C-alpha cells in the first residue's frame, strides 16, 4: 500500500490506497460550548461561517478531507451525540477519523482540552501527530503546553494531551471537553473509570476506538448498551467496509483461525476461551431476586 499526502494552503487532502488508487476518507464531531471555553473565532483567523459548519461540512470544506461512505455516515451522526463507539476493523481509519473530530473541537471551541489515551503512549502519540498534520495544513501553529510531554497547544488556548493507559497518569485533569480512547478494548476498566470524572464540568464527549477483545470490559459494555441510546452513536465497521484490504490478504488471515478472523476483521465480540465460564453461563446463573448479603 502506498500513501500520498497533498498539502494545499488551508486544506489537507489524504489519499491512501493500493495500486488502483482507491481514495481514503474521514470525519468529525460536534461543536460544543462550555462555561470553561471561549466563543468567537478562537484566535485562529477563521471566518465565522466556517466555525459554525457541521462536523461533516467542516471536514470537507475546511480540511478538504474526503470521507468514504461509512466514515461520512459516522461524521454526519456525530453532531448530535455525546458518545461515539467505533468498533471497526484494522485499517478502517479509526484514528484518522478521531483526528478530524479532535481538530474540529480544538479549532471551533477555544480553550478546550482534549485527552487521548491508549494502552501505551505510542497509540495516543500517533493520534496527536495526525491532529497536528491537519492543523499545520490549516496554517495553525502549535506549541507544547509546558506541563505534559507530547501535548500541543493552539493559539486559541485549546490543547491536546496524549496519555498512556495507566491510572496514576490519567488523574488530575479537569474541565475536559473530549476524551478519545484508542484501542479501548485493551485499556483497563480502572483507567477509563478514573478518566470519566474529568468530563463532568464541561459535560464532555467520549469517543472509543477499537477492535473487539472478547465479551469483557468497558468497550464491550459501551458498544452493547449504546445501541439505540439517544446520546450514543455505535458503528460497527467490518472489513467489508474497507475496500483497501485485498481478498488475497484476507484469505491468509482467515487461515489463522475462525475466532481470530471474526474478532479482528468482522468485529464480532466472540468468546475467546480465556475464561472458565462464558457470558451466557454466568447470566444463566444469576438470580436477580437473590441478595448476597442475605447469606453473610
Buried (B, 14 or more C-beta within 10 A) or exposed (E): EEEEEEEEEBBBBBBBBEEEEBBBBBBBBBBBEBEBBBEEBBBBEBEEEBBEBBBBBBBBBBBBBBBBEBBBBBBBBBBEBBBBBBBBBEBBBBBBBBBBBBBBBBBBBBBBBBBBBBBBBEBBBBBBBBBBBBBEBBEBEBEEBEEBEBBBBBBBBBBBBBBBBBEEBBEEBEBBBBBBBBBBBBBBEEBBEBBEEBBEBBEBBBBBBBBBBBBBBBBBEBBEEBEEEEEBBBBBBBBEBBEBBEEEEBEEBEEEEEBBBBBBBBBBBBBBEEEEEBBEEEEEEEEEEEEEEEEE
